[in-house]
Amino acid sequence: MSHRDVAFATVDGGKPKIRVFQIMKRSGHDLYFATSARKEVYRQLVANPGVELLAMSGDISVRVMGCAVFDVTDEVAREIYDSNAILQRLYGKYTDLSYFRLAVSGIDYYDLAPTPPVLEHFDF
């Protein structure tokens, strides 16, 4: 996975909230993330699990839509924590975090390099 850092959008009180998040793992159409249950983003995801994220490289951008699901197994949570030095530096143990997966429901692919630009949408 070459683009792990993405713009990650949630909703809070009907207003969009965006921040940079790091994709921790990909499996099939699921993307895995970690956050603290003390953070605002955790409360937003519990209240409204609908998420969009955006990655961009050069003239290509990819928007991903889906729902956050907090059903990550203990085995996957340990794998995510153990493979990420930043998480280990910021949190004393893997159980200090909440892990979730984004069940991807759609992707928009944009390539602005050709004329005309390419826009493709994929539903899952």
MOPAC internal coordinates of N, CA, C and O (Angstrom, degrees):
PM7 1SCF
backbone

  N    0.0000 0     0.00 0     0.00 0    0    0    0
  C    1.4536 1     0.00 0     0.00 0    1    0    0
  C    1.5321 1   107.67 1     0.00 0    2    1    0
  O    1.2310 1   120.39 1   -69.58 1    3    2    1
  N    1.3205 1   116.86 1   110.42 1    3    2    1
  C    1.4581 1   119.90 1  -172.96 1    5    3    2
  C    1.5252 1   113.92 1   -85.21 1    6    5    3
  O    1.2310 1   119.26 1   155.94 1    7    6    5
  N    1.3207 1   119.02 1   -24.06 1    7    6    5
  C    1.4706 1   121.55 1  -178.89 1    9    7    6
  C    1.5155 1   109.25 1  -118.97 1   10    9    7
  O    1.2310 1   121.29 1   -90.37 1   11   10    9
  N    1.3221 1   115.13 1    89.63 1   11   10    9
  C    1.4638 1   120.63 1  -176.36 1   13   11   10
  C    1.5233 1   112.39 1   -86.32 1   14   13   11
  O    1.2310 1   119.93 1   150.16 1   15   14   13
  N    1.3363 1   117.73 1   -29.84 1   15   14   13
  C    1.4618 1   121.54 1  -178.22 1   17   15   14
  C    1.5169 1   109.39 1   -89.79 1   18   17   15
  O    1.2310 1   121.30 1   -55.45 1   19   18   17
  N    1.3336 1   115.12 1   124.55 1   19   18   17
  C    1.4625 1   121.07 1  -175.61 1   21   19   18
  C    1.5250 1   110.00 1  -134.15 1   22   21   19
  O    1.2310 1   121.03 1   -24.64 1   23   22   21
  N    1.3268 1   115.63 1   155.36 1   23   22   21
  C    1.4611 1   121.30 1   169.26 1   25   23   22
  C    1.5229 1   105.99 1   -78.01 1   26   25   23
  O    1.2310 1   120.32 1   -51.33 1   27   26   25
  N    1.3272 1   117.00 1   128.67 1   27   26   25
  C    1.4647 1   123.50 1  -169.95 1   29   27   26
  C    1.5199 1   107.81 1  -123.99 1   30   29   27
  O    1.2310 1   120.10 1   -64.00 1   31   30   29
  N    1.3361 1   117.41 1   116.00 1   31   30   29
  C    1.4645 1   121.64 1  -173.94 1   33   31   30
  C    1.5200 1   111.68 1  -111.05 1   34   33   31
  O    1.2310 1   121.53 1   -47.60 1   35   34   33
  N    1.3421 1   114.67 1   132.40 1   35   34   33
  C    1.4589 1   122.86 1   174.19 1   37   35   34
  C    1.5306 1   107.34 1  -124.25 1   38   37   35
  O    1.2310 1   121.23 1     3.28 1   39   38   37
  N    1.3315 1   115.26 1  -176.72 1   39   38   37
  C    1.4634 1   120.92 1   177.60 1   41   39   38
  C    1.5228 1   108.24 1  -124.98 1   42   41   39
  O    1.2310 1   120.84 1   -41.85 1   43   42   41
  N    1.3394 1   116.01 1   138.15 1   43   42   41
  C    1.4615 1   121.50 1   177.29 1   45   43   42
  C    1.5181 1   108.14 1  -137.23 1   46   45   43
  O    1.2310 1   120.68 1   -67.08 1   47   46   45
  N    1.3279 1   116.30 1   112.92 1   47   46   45
  C    1.4621 1   119.74 1   179.91 1   49   47   46
  C    1.5107 1   112.78 1    60.56 1   50   49   47
  O    1.2310 1   120.13 1  -145.20 1   51   50   49
  N    1.3211 1   117.36 1    34.80 1   51   50   49
  C    1.4511 1   121.77 1   179.41 1   53   51   50
  C    1.5206 1   114.49 1    81.24 1   54   53   51
  O    1.2310 1   120.09 1  -178.98 1   55   54   53
  N    1.3431 1   117.44 1     1.02 1   55   54   53
  C    1.4585 1   121.31 1  -179.97 1   57   55   54
  C    1.5233 1   110.02 1  -112.68 1   58   57   55
  O    1.2310 1   120.54 1   -39.34 1   59   58   57
  N    1.3314 1   116.58 1   140.66 1   59   58   57
  C    1.4673 1   118.92 1   178.44 1   61   59   58
  C    1.5209 1   111.18 1   -69.96 1   62   61   59
  O    1.2310 1   121.33 1   -34.73 1   63   62   61
  N    1.3182 1   115.06 1   145.27 1   63   62   61
  C    1.4656 1   122.95 1   174.34 1   65   63   62
  C    1.5188 1   106.53 1  -130.51 1   66   65   63
  O    1.2310 1   120.46 1   -48.24 1   67   66   65
  N    1.3162 1   116.73 1   131.76 1   67   66   65
  C    1.4546 1   120.25 1  -176.88 1   69   67   66
  C    1.5230 1   109.24 1  -131.31 1   70   69   67
  O    1.2310 1   121.51 1   -35.91 1   71   70   69
  N    1.3258 1   114.71 1   144.09 1   71   70   69
  C    1.4479 1   121.36 1   176.82 1   73   71   70
  C    1.5234 1   108.18 1  -154.61 1   74   73   71
  O    1.2310 1   120.61 1   -11.54 1   75   74   73
  N    1.3326 1   116.44 1   168.46 1   75   74   73
  C    1.4573 1   120.24 1   176.63 1   77   75   74
  C    1.5256 1   107.90 1   -87.95 1   78   77   75
  O    1.2310 1   121.12 1   -47.81 1   79   78   77
  N    1.3087 1   115.46 1   132.19 1   79   78   77
  C    1.4702 1   122.78 1   178.15 1   81   79   78
  C    1.5131 1   107.63 1  -126.88 1   82   81   79
  O    1.2310 1   120.83 1   -23.09 1   83   82   81
  N    1.3149 1   116.03 1   156.91 1   83   82   81
  C    1.4566 1   120.36 1   176.52 1   85   83   82
  C    1.5260 1   109.72 1  -110.80 1   86   85   83
  O    1.2310 1   121.04 1   -52.71 1   87   86   85
  N    1.3292 1   115.62 1   127.29 1   87   86   85
  C    1.4617 1   120.70 1   174.33 1   89   87   86
  C    1.5171 1   106.69 1   -71.17 1   90   89   87
  O    1.2310 1   120.44 1   -55.33 1   91   90   89
  N    1.3180 1   116.76 1   124.67 1   91   90   89
  C    1.4596 1   121.83 1  -176.22 1   93   91   90
  C    1.5238 1   112.77 1   -90.84 1   94   93   91
  O    1.2310 1   120.78 1   151.16 1   95   94   93
  N    1.3340 1   116.11 1   -28.84 1   95   94   93
  C    1.4661 1   120.23 1  -174.78 1   97   95   94
  C    1.5206 1   107.87 1  -164.56 1   98   97   95
  O    1.2310 1   120.72 1   -29.18 1   99   98   97
  N    1.3295 1   116.23 1   150.82 1   99   98   97
  C    1.4641 1   121.89 1   173.60 1  101   99   98
  C    1.5184 1   107.80 1  -127.97 1  102  101   99
  O    1.2310 1   121.45 1   -43.05 1  103  102  101
  N    1.3202 1   114.83 1   136.95 1  103  102  101
  C    1.4603 1   121.01 1   175.94 1  105  103  102
  C    1.5293 1   107.73 1  -145.59 1  106  105  103
  O    1.2310 1   120.44 1   -67.90 1  107  106  105
  N    1.3254 1   116.76 1   112.10 1  107  106  105
  C    1.4634 1   119.83 1  -176.55 1  109  107  106
  C    1.5090 1   110.34 1    60.66 1  110  109  107
  O    1.2310 1   120.29 1    53.88 1  111  110  109
  N    1.3458 1   117.05 1  -126.12 1  111  110  109
  C    1.4626 1   122.40 1   178.44 1  113  111  110
  C    1.5232 1   112.04 1   -97.10 1  114  113  111
  O    1.2310 1   119.88 1  -162.21 1  115  114  113
  N    1.3325 1   117.83 1    17.79 1  115  114  113
  C    1.4641 1   121.86 1   179.70 1  117  115  114
  C    1.5261 1   110.26 1  -110.46 1  118  117  115
  O    1.2310 1   121.11 1   -43.24 1  119  118  117
  N    1.3354 1   115.49 1   136.76 1  119  118  117
  C    1.4573 1   122.65 1   173.37 1  121  119  118
  C    1.5194 1   107.23 1  -113.36 1  122  121  119
  O    1.2310 1   120.07 1   -42.39 1  123  122  121
  N    1.3160 1   117.46 1   137.61 1  123  122  121
  C    1.4638 1   122.27 1  -174.59 1  125  123  122
  C    1.5211 1   110.77 1  -109.98 1  126  125  123
  O    1.2310 1   121.56 1   -37.18 1  127  126  125
  N    1.3477 1   114.62 1   142.82 1  127  126  125
  C    1.4580 1   122.68 1  -177.08 1  129  127  126
  C    1.5224 1   109.90 1  -139.42 1  130  129  127
  O    1.2310 1   121.15 1   -14.86 1  131  130  129
  N    1.3295 1   115.41 1   165.14 1  131  130  129
  C    1.4583 1   122.07 1   175.00 1  133  131  130
  C    1.5235 1   108.59 1  -135.53 1  134  133  131
  O    1.2310 1   120.94 1   -35.80 1  135  134  133
  N    1.3328 1   115.81 1   144.20 1  135  134  133
  C    1.4557 1   121.76 1   175.58 1  137  135  134
  C    1.5178 1   108.19 1  -152.97 1  138  137  135
  O    1.2310 1   120.58 1    -7.97 1  139  138  137
  N    1.2900 1   116.49 1   172.03 1  139  138  137
  C    1.4603 1   121.28 1   176.67 1  141  139  138
  C    1.5252 1   108.89 1   -94.14 1  142  141  139
  O    1.2310 1   120.83 1   -39.27 1  143  142  141
  N    1.3217 1   116.01 1   140.73 1  143  142  141
  C    1.4713 1   120.56 1   176.84 1  145  143  142
  C    1.5256 1   111.04 1   -66.54 1  146  145  143
  O    1.2310 1   119.61 1   167.90 1  147  146  145
  N    1.3176 1   118.34 1   -12.10 1  147  146  145
  C    1.4703 1   121.66 1   177.93 1  149  147  146
  C    1.5242 1   112.72 1   -85.44 1  150  149  147
  O    1.2310 1   120.19 1   170.69 1  151  150  149
  N    1.3216 1   117.24 1    -9.31 1  151  150  149
  C    1.4687 1   120.50 1  -176.09 1  153  151  150
  C    1.5244 1   112.15 1   -86.44 1  154  153  151
  O    1.2310 1   122.23 1   -26.60 1  155  154  153
  N    1.3162 1   113.34 1   153.40 1  155  154  153
  C    1.4703 1   122.23 1   177.37 1  157  155  154
  C    1.5277 1   111.32 1   -57.35 1  158  157  155
  O    1.2310 1   120.16 1   139.76 1  159  158  157
  N    1.3283 1   117.29 1   -40.24 1  159  158  157
  C    1.4622 1   120.57 1  -177.60 1  161  159  158
  C    1.5330 1   111.08 1   -61.70 1  162  161  159
  O    1.2310 1   119.94 1   144.00 1  163  162  161
  N    1.3175 1   117.71 1   -36.00 1  163  162  161
  C    1.4671 1   120.95 1   177.94 1  165  163  162
  C    1.5248 1   109.95 1   -61.73 1  166  165  163
  O    1.2310 1   120.48 1   131.57 1  167  166  165
  N    1.3190 1   116.69 1   -48.43 1  167  166  165
  C    1.4772 1   120.96 1   179.63 1  169  167  166
  C    1.5315 1   111.03 1   -62.18 1  170  169  167
  O    1.2310 1   120.36 1   142.09 1  171  170  169
  N    1.3242 1   116.91 1   -37.91 1  171  170  169
  C    1.4621 1   120.55 1   178.06 1  173  171  170
  C    1.5240 1   111.15 1   -64.62 1  174  173  171
  O    1.2310 1   120.19 1   137.40 1  175  174  173
  N    1.3130 1   117.24 1   -42.60 1  175  174  173
  C    1.4674 1   121.33 1  -179.12 1  177  175  174
  C    1.5204 1   112.10 1   -67.53 1  178  177  175
  O    1.2310 1   120.24 1   143.79 1  179  178  177
  N    1.3212 1   117.15 1   -36.21 1  179  178  177
  C    1.4603 1   120.45 1   178.10 1  181  179  178
  C    1.5355 1   109.44 1   -67.56 1  182  181  179
  O    1.2310 1   120.43 1   138.41 1  183  182  181
  N    1.3332 1   116.79 1   -41.59 1  183  182  181
  C    1.4659 1   121.03 1  -179.09 1  185  183  182
  C    1.5212 1   112.34 1   -72.10 1  186  185  183
  O    1.2310 1   120.35 1   142.87 1  187  186  185
  N    1.3257 1   116.95 1   -37.13 1  187  186  185
  C    1.4636 1   122.00 1  -178.55 1  189  187  186
  C    1.5278 1   107.87 1  -147.43 1  190  189  187
  O    1.2310 1   119.65 1   -81.46 1  191  190  189
  N    1.3202 1   118.27 1    98.54 1  191  190  189
  C    1.4670 1   120.58 1  -174.06 1  193  191  190
  C    1.5268 1   115.18 1   -75.67 1  194  193  191
  O    1.2310 1   119.52 1   179.83 1  195  194  193
  N    1.3259 1   118.52 1    -0.17 1  195  194  193
  C    1.4616 1   120.69 1   178.27 1  197  195  194
  C    1.5211 1   111.10 1   -69.03 1  198  197  195
  O    1.2310 1   120.40 1   -49.93 1  199  198  197
  N    1.3451 1   116.85 1   130.07 1  199  198  197
  C    1.4584 1   122.48 1  -175.10 1  201  199  198
  C    1.5235 1   109.68 1  -136.82 1  202  201  199
  O    1.2310 1   121.04 1   -33.08 1  203  202  201
  N    1.3283 1   115.61 1   146.92 1  203  202  201
  C    1.4612 1   121.78 1   164.38 1  205  203  202
  C    1.5107 1   107.49 1  -127.30 1  206  205  203
  O    1.2310 1   121.47 1   -34.61 1  207  206  205
  N    1.3199 1   114.79 1   145.39 1  207  206  205
  C    1.4556 1   119.31 1   173.60 1  209  207  206
  C    1.5146 1   108.53 1  -133.83 1  210  209  207
  O    1.2310 1   121.31 1   -21.25 1  211  210  209
  N    1.3292 1   115.09 1   158.75 1  211  210  209
  C    1.4554 1   121.50 1  -176.28 1  213  211  210
  C    1.5176 1   109.39 1  -137.81 1  214  213  211
  O    1.2310 1   121.26 1   -48.74 1  215  214  213
  N    1.3347 1   115.19 1   131.26 1  215  214  213
  C    1.4598 1   122.18 1   173.95 1  217  215  214
  C    1.5223 1   107.30 1  -123.84 1  218  217  215
  O    1.2310 1   120.76 1   -33.24 1  219  218  217
  N    1.3411 1   116.15 1   146.76 1  219  218  217
  C    1.4590 1   119.50 1  -179.35 1  221  219  218
  C    1.5155 1   109.70 1  -143.45 1  222  221  219
  O    1.2310 1   121.44 1   -38.54 1  223  222  221
  N    1.3231 1   114.85 1   141.46 1  223  222  221
  C    1.4524 1   121.88 1   174.69 1  225  223  222
  C    1.5278 1   107.23 1  -146.57 1  226  225  223
  O    1.2310 1   120.85 1   -62.40 1  227  226  225
  N    1.3157 1   115.99 1   117.60 1  227  226  225
  C    1.4590 1   119.71 1  -177.91 1  229  227  226
  C    1.5216 1   110.62 1    59.69 1  230  229  227
  O    1.2310 1   120.69 1    53.79 1  231  230  229
  N    1.3233 1   116.29 1  -126.21 1  231  230  229
  C    1.4681 1   121.53 1  -179.17 1  233  231  230
  C    1.5183 1   113.43 1   -90.92 1  234  233  231
  O    1.2310 1   120.04 1  -177.01 1  235  234  233
  N    1.3206 1   117.52 1     2.99 1  235  234  233
  C    1.4646 1   120.85 1  -176.31 1  237  235  234
  C    1.5206 1   110.10 1  -108.27 1  238  237  235
  O    1.2310 1   121.06 1   -49.35 1  239  238  237
  N    1.3332 1   115.57 1   130.65 1  239  238  237
  C    1.4616 1   120.30 1   172.86 1  241  239  238
  C    1.5209 1   108.50 1  -128.39 1  242  241  239
  O    1.2310 1   121.93 1   -30.20 1  243  242  241
  N    1.3186 1   113.91 1   149.80 1  243  242  241
  C    1.4569 1   121.10 1   179.69 1  245  243  242
  C    1.5209 1   107.69 1  -131.59 1  246  245  243
  O    1.2310 1   121.06 1   -56.07 1  247  246  245
  N    1.3274 1   115.57 1   123.93 1  247  246  245
  C    1.4637 1   121.72 1   175.50 1  249  247  246
  C    1.5233 1   107.53 1  -106.83 1  250  249  247
  O    1.2310 1   120.73 1   -48.00 1  251  250  249
  N    1.3281 1   116.22 1   132.00 1  251  250  249
  C    1.4514 1   122.14 1  -177.24 1  253  251  250
  C    1.5233 1   108.38 1  -119.91 1  254  253  251
  O    1.2310 1   120.54 1   -47.72 1  255  254  253
  N    1.3440 1   116.57 1   132.28 1  255  254  253
  C    1.4484 1   122.21 1   178.46 1  257  255  254
  C    1.5242 1   108.99 1  -115.49 1  258  257  255
  O    1.2310 1   120.91 1   -33.52 1  259  258  257
  N    1.3356 1   115.87 1   146.48 1  259  258  257
  C    1.4586 1   118.80 1   177.21 1  261  259  258
  C    1.5085 1   112.09 1   177.67 1  262  261  259
  O    1.2310 1   121.55 1    10.25 1  263  262  261
  N    1.3315 1   114.64 1  -169.75 1  263  262  261
  C    1.4656 1   122.36 1  -178.90 1  265  263  262
  C    1.5204 1   110.04 1  -122.37 1  266  265  263
  O    1.2310 1   120.71 1   -42.86 1  267  266  265
  N    1.3295 1   116.25 1   137.14 1  267  266  265
  C    1.4558 1   121.91 1   175.59 1  269  267  266
  C    1.5195 1   109.04 1   -77.33 1  270  269  267
  O    1.2310 1   121.27 1   -48.63 1  271  270  269
  N    1.3303 1   115.19 1   131.37 1  271  270  269
  C    1.4599 1   121.76 1  -179.82 1  273  271  270
  C    1.5295 1   107.41 1  -127.62 1  274  273  271
  O    1.2310 1   120.74 1   -57.01 1  275  274  273
  N    1.3342 1   116.18 1   122.99 1  275  274  273
  C    1.4611 1   121.65 1  -177.36 1  277  275  274
  C    1.5282 1   110.54 1   -94.84 1  278  277  275
  O    1.2310 1   120.68 1  -116.78 1  279  278  277
  N    1.3313 1   116.30 1    63.22 1  279  278  277
  C    1.4695 1   120.68 1  -179.75 1  281  279  278
  C    1.5251 1   112.18 1  -128.10 1  282  281  279
  O    1.2310 1   120.58 1  -150.62 1  283  282  281
  N    1.3195 1   116.49 1    29.38 1  283  282  281
  C    1.4617 1   121.23 1  -177.00 1  285  283  282
  C    1.5336 1   109.03 1   -71.67 1  286  285  283
  O    1.2310 1   121.18 1   -47.42 1  287  286  285
  N    1.3198 1   115.35 1   132.58 1  287  286  285
  C    1.4666 1   120.24 1  -178.85 1  289  287  286
  C    1.5242 1   110.55 1   -68.68 1  290  289  287
  O    1.2310 1   121.12 1   -21.97 1  291  290  289
  N    1.3109 1   115.46 1   158.03 1  291  290  289
  C    1.4553 1   121.59 1   177.75 1  293  291  290
  C    1.5298 1   110.66 1   -60.11 1  294  293  291
  O    1.2310 1   120.39 1   142.15 1  295  294  293
  N    1.3105 1   116.86 1   -37.85 1  295  294  293
  C    1.4679 1   121.46 1   179.53 1  297  295  294
  C    1.5340 1   111.04 1   -61.51 1  298  297  295
  O    1.2310 1   120.21 1   134.35 1  299  298  297
  N    1.3237 1   117.20 1   -45.65 1  299  298  297
  C    1.4697 1   120.98 1   179.49 1  301  299  298
  C    1.5274 1   110.37 1   -69.12 1  302  301  299
  O    1.2310 1   119.83 1   141.15 1  303  302  301
  N    1.3331 1   117.93 1   -38.85 1  303  302  301
  C    1.4660 1   120.58 1   177.56 1  305  303  302
  C    1.5276 1   110.54 1   -59.58 1  306  305  303
  O    1.2310 1   120.19 1   135.40 1  307  306  305
  N    1.3184 1   117.24 1   -44.60 1  307  306  305
  C    1.4764 1   120.90 1   178.21 1  309  307  306
  C    1.5282 1   110.56 1   -63.18 1  310  309  307
  O    1.2310 1   120.60 1   137.52 1  311  310  309
  N    1.3226 1   116.45 1   -42.48 1  311  310  309
  C    1.4656 1   120.70 1   179.35 1  313  311  310
  C    1.5293 1   110.79 1   -59.87 1  314  313  311
  O    1.2310 1   120.49 1   134.80 1  315  314  313
  N    1.3298 1   116.66 1   -45.20 1  315  314  313
  C    1.4662 1   121.05 1   179.72 1  317  315  314
  C    1.5212 1   110.31 1   -61.69 1  318  317  315
  O    1.2310 1   120.45 1   130.87 1  319  318  317
  N    1.3148 1   116.74 1   -49.13 1  319  318  317
  C    1.4652 1   121.17 1  -178.44 1  321  319  318
  C    1.5272 1   110.96 1   -62.74 1  322  321  319
  O    1.2310 1   120.55 1   132.50 1  323  322  321
  N    1.3251 1   116.56 1   -47.50 1  323  322  321
  C    1.4626 1   121.15 1  -176.47 1  325  323  322
  C    1.5313 1   113.25 1   -65.01 1  326  325  323
  O    1.2310 1   120.25 1   155.16 1  327  326  325
  N    1.3307 1   117.13 1   -24.84 1  327  326  325
  C    1.4691 1   119.90 1  -177.48 1  329  327  326
  C    1.5252 1   113.12 1   -97.29 1  330  329  327
  O    1.2310 1   119.66 1  -173.02 1  331  330  329
  N    1.3345 1   118.25 1     6.98 1  331  330  329
  C    1.4549 1   120.58 1  -176.69 1  333  331  330
  C    1.5222 1   110.47 1  -128.57 1  334  333  331
  O    1.2310 1   120.86 1   -75.45 1  335  334  333
  N    1.3250 1   115.97 1   104.55 1  335  334  333
  C    1.4684 1   121.73 1  -177.27 1  337  335  334
  C    1.5310 1   112.21 1   -62.52 1  338  337  335
  O    1.2310 1   120.08 1   147.59 1  339  338  337
  N    1.3208 1   117.45 1   -32.41 1  339  338  337
  C    1.4740 1   119.85 1  -179.98 1  341  339  338
  C    1.5224 1   110.31 1   -66.33 1  342  341  339
  O    1.2310 1   119.98 1   135.39 1  343  342  341
  N    1.3267 1   117.64 1   -44.61 1  343  342  341
  C    1.4671 1   119.91 1   177.47 1  345  343  342
  C    1.5205 1   110.41 1   -60.12 1  346  345  343
  O    1.2310 1   120.41 1   137.79 1  347  346  345
  N    1.3148 1   116.83 1   -42.21 1  347  346  345
  C    1.4621 1   121.11 1  -179.47 1  349  347  346
  C    1.5268 1   111.45 1   -64.27 1  350  349  347
  O    1.2310 1   120.73 1   145.00 1  351  350  349
  N    1.3305 1   116.20 1   -35.00 1  351  350  349
  C    1.4686 1   120.46 1   179.03 1  353  351  350
  C    1.5287 1   111.52 1   -71.97 1  354  353  351
  O    1.2310 1   120.34 1   143.22 1  355  354  353
  N    1.3275 1   116.95 1   -36.78 1  355  354  353
  C    1.4640 1   120.87 1  -175.04 1  357  355  354
  C    1.5225 1   114.13 1   -87.80 1  358  357  355
  O    1.2310 1   120.34 1   153.15 1  359  358  357
  N    1.3262 1   116.95 1   -26.85 1  359  358  357
  C    1.4705 1   121.49 1  -175.41 1  361  359  358
  C    1.5253 1   108.84 1  -128.00 1  362  361  359
  O    1.2310 1   120.61 1   -46.60 1  363  362  361
  N    1.3153 1   116.44 1   133.40 1  363  362  361
  C    1.4532 1   121.86 1  -174.52 1  365  363  362
  C    1.5099 1   115.51 1   -65.49 1  366  365  363
  O    1.2310 1   120.39 1   148.30 1  367  366  365
  N    1.3258 1   116.86 1   -31.70 1  367  366  365
  C    1.4645 1   120.44 1   179.78 1  369  367  366
  C    1.5179 1   109.52 1  -150.31 1  370  369  367
  O    1.2310 1   120.87 1   -19.58 1  371  370  369
  N    1.3149 1   115.94 1   160.42 1  371  370  369
  C    1.4636 1   120.17 1  -174.77 1  373  371  370
  C    1.5242 1   112.19 1   -63.54 1  374  373  371
  O    1.2310 1   119.97 1   153.37 1  375  374  373
  N    1.3097 1   117.67 1   -26.63 1  375  374  373
  C    1.4645 1   120.64 1  -179.23 1  377  375  374
  C    1.5283 1   112.71 1   -76.34 1  378  377  375
  O    1.2310 1   120.08 1   175.54 1  379  378  377
  N    1.3325 1   117.45 1    -4.46 1  379  378  377
  C    1.4702 1   120.46 1   175.01 1  381  379  378
  C    1.5219 1   111.82 1   -77.10 1  382  381  379
  O    1.2310 1   120.11 1   174.49 1  383  382  381
  N    1.3217 1   117.40 1    -5.51 1  383  382  381
  C    1.4629 1   122.52 1  -176.57 1  385  383  382
  C    1.5223 1   111.26 1  -116.43 1  386  385  383
  O    1.2310 1   121.75 1   -20.34 1  387  386  385
  N    1.3271 1   114.26 1   159.66 1  387  386  385
  C    1.4631 1   122.18 1   170.02 1  389  387  386
  C    1.5199 1   106.95 1  -109.12 1  390  389  387
  O    1.2310 1   120.97 1   -46.12 1  391  390  389
  N    1.3149 1   115.76 1   133.88 1  391  390  389
  C    1.4603 1   121.88 1  -176.56 1  393  391  390
  C    1.5166 1   108.87 1  -112.32 1  394  393  391
  O    1.2310 1   120.88 1   -39.32 1  395  394  393
  N    1.3128 1   115.93 1   140.68 1  395  394  393
  C    1.4560 1   119.87 1   177.67 1  397  395  394
  C    1.5122 1   109.20 1  -144.50 1  398  397  395
  O    1.2310 1   121.85 1   -18.54 1  399  398  397
  N    1.3141 1   114.07 1   161.46 1  399  398  397
  C    1.4564 1   119.81 1   175.36 1  401  399  398
  C    1.5171 1   108.00 1  -117.99 1  402  401  399
  O    1.2310 1   121.21 1   -32.38 1  403  402  401
  N    1.3053 1   115.28 1   147.62 1  403  402  401
  C    1.4548 1   121.13 1   173.09 1  405  403  402
  C    1.5175 1   106.41 1   -96.41 1  406  405  403
  O    1.2310 1   120.74 1   -69.95 1  407  406  405
  N    1.3156 1   116.20 1   110.05 1  407  406  405
  C    1.4559 1   121.55 1   175.57 1  409  407  406
  C    1.5263 1   106.63 1   -78.41 1  410  409  407
  O    1.2310 1   120.62 1   -77.98 1  411  410  409
  N    1.3139 1   116.41 1   102.02 1  411  410  409
  C    1.4663 1   121.97 1  -172.94 1  413  411  410
  C    1.5250 1   110.14 1   -69.99 1  414  413  411
  O    1.2310 1   121.12 1   -52.14 1  415  414  413
  N    1.3353 1   115.47 1   127.86 1  415  414  413
  C    1.4665 1   120.88 1   178.33 1  417  415  414
  C    1.5296 1   112.22 1  -108.73 1  418  417  415
  O    1.2310 1   120.54 1   161.01 1  419  418  417
  N    1.3385 1   116.57 1   -18.99 1  419  418  417
  C    1.4625 1   119.22 1   179.97 1  421  419  418
  C    1.5080 1   111.99 1  -164.92 1  422  421  419
  O    1.2310 1   121.35 1   -23.67 1  423  422  421
  N    1.3201 1   115.03 1   156.33 1  423  422  421
  C    1.4645 1   122.32 1   178.12 1  425  423  422
  C    1.5204 1   108.49 1  -138.15 1  426  425  423
  O    1.2310 1   120.61 1   -45.02 1  427  426  425
  N    1.3298 1   116.43 1   134.98 1  427  426  425
  C    1.4595 1   122.89 1   169.72 1  429  427  426
  C    1.5200 1   107.85 1  -110.00 1  430  429  427
  O    1.2310 1   120.31 1   -54.64 1  431  430  429
  N    1.3137 1   117.00 1   125.36 1  431  430  429
  C    1.4604 1   123.65 1  -179.34 1  433  431  430
  C    1.5195 1   107.58 1  -111.62 1  434  433  431
  O    1.2310 1   120.52 1   -56.01 1  435  434  433
  N    1.3358 1   116.62 1   123.99 1  435  434  433
  C    1.4662 1   122.76 1   179.12 1  437  435  434
  C    1.5151 1   109.29 1  -120.84 1  438  437  435
  O    1.2310 1   120.73 1   -49.68 1  439  438  437
  N    1.3301 1   116.22 1   130.32 1  439  438  437
  C    1.4634 1   120.97 1   172.85 1  441  439  438
  C    1.5180 1   106.77 1  -127.24 1  442  441  439
  O    1.2310 1   120.66 1   -69.34 1  443  442  441
  N    1.3230 1   116.35 1   110.66 1  443  442  441
  C    1.4601 1   121.78 1  -176.44 1  445  443  442
  C    1.5197 1   113.16 1   -87.88 1  446  445  443
  O    1.2310 1   119.40 1   175.87 1  447  446  445
  N    1.3379 1   118.76 1    -4.13 1  447  446  445
  C    1.4661 1   121.42 1  -177.10 1  449  447  446
  C    1.5248 1   112.89 1   -68.30 1  450  449  447
  O    1.2310 1   118.70 1   132.17 1  451  450  449
  N    1.3309 1   120.09 1   -47.83 1  451  450  449
  C    1.4684 1   118.43 1  -177.88 1  453  451  450
  C    1.5311 1   112.10 1   -77.95 1  454  453  451
  O    1.2310 1   121.52 1   -15.71 1  455  454  453
  N    1.3236 1   114.71 1   164.29 1  455  454  453
  C    1.4606 1   121.07 1   173.18 1  457  455  454
  C    1.5165 1   107.66 1  -119.80 1  458  457  455
  O    1.2310 1   119.76 1   -62.54 1  459  458  457
  N    1.3046 1   118.06 1   117.46 1  459  458  457
  C    1.4638 1   127.17 1    -1.37 1  461  459  458
  C    1.5296 1   111.00 1   -75.65 1  462  461  459
  O    1.2310 1   120.45 1   -19.93 1  463  462  461
  N    1.3320 1   116.75 1   160.07 1  463  462  461
  C    1.4646 1   120.44 1   178.52 1  465  463  462
  C    1.5355 1   111.13 1   -60.61 1  466  465  463
  O    1.2310 1   120.87 1   -23.04 1  467  466  465
  N    1.3031 1   115.94 1   156.96 1  467  466  465
  C    1.4634 1   122.32 1   179.69 1  469  467  466
  C    1.5167 1   108.89 1   -98.86 1  470  469  467
  O    1.2310 1   120.32 1   -49.70 1  471  470  469
  N    1.3147 1   117.00 1   130.30 1  471  470  469
  C    1.4624 1   122.90 1   172.10 1  473  471  470
  C    1.5208 1   106.55 1  -130.69 1  474  473  471
  O    1.2310 1   121.32 1   -58.56 1  475  474  473
  N    1.3165 1   115.09 1   121.44 1  475  474  473
  C    1.4566 1   120.14 1   176.77 1  477  475  474
  C    1.5043 1   109.05 1  -128.67 1  478  477  475
  O    1.2310 1   120.60 1   -39.59 1  479  478  477
  N    1.3357 1   116.45 1   140.41 1  479  478  477
  C    1.4642 1   121.77 1   177.32 1  481  479  478
  C    1.5244 1   108.44 1  -118.73 1  482  481  479
  O    1.2310 1   121.39 1   -41.78 1  483  482  481
  N    1.3232 1   114.94 1   138.22 1  483  482  481
  C    1.4671 1   121.26 1   179.05 1  485  483  482
  C    1.5201 1   108.75 1  -127.98 1  486  485  483
  O    1.2310 1   120.34 1   -50.30 1  487  486  485
  N    1.3273 1   116.95 1   129.70 1  487  486  485
  C    1.4686 1   122.37 1   174.18 1  489  487  486
  C    1.5153 1   108.99 1  -103.69 1  490  489  487
  O    1.2310 1   121.17 1   -35.11 1  491  490  489
  N    1.3205 1   115.36 1   144.89 1  491  490  489
  C    1.4703 1   120.55 1   177.69 1  493  491  490
  C    1.5140 1   109.85 1  -123.07 1  494  493  491
  O    1.2310 1   120.10 1   180.00 1  495  494  493

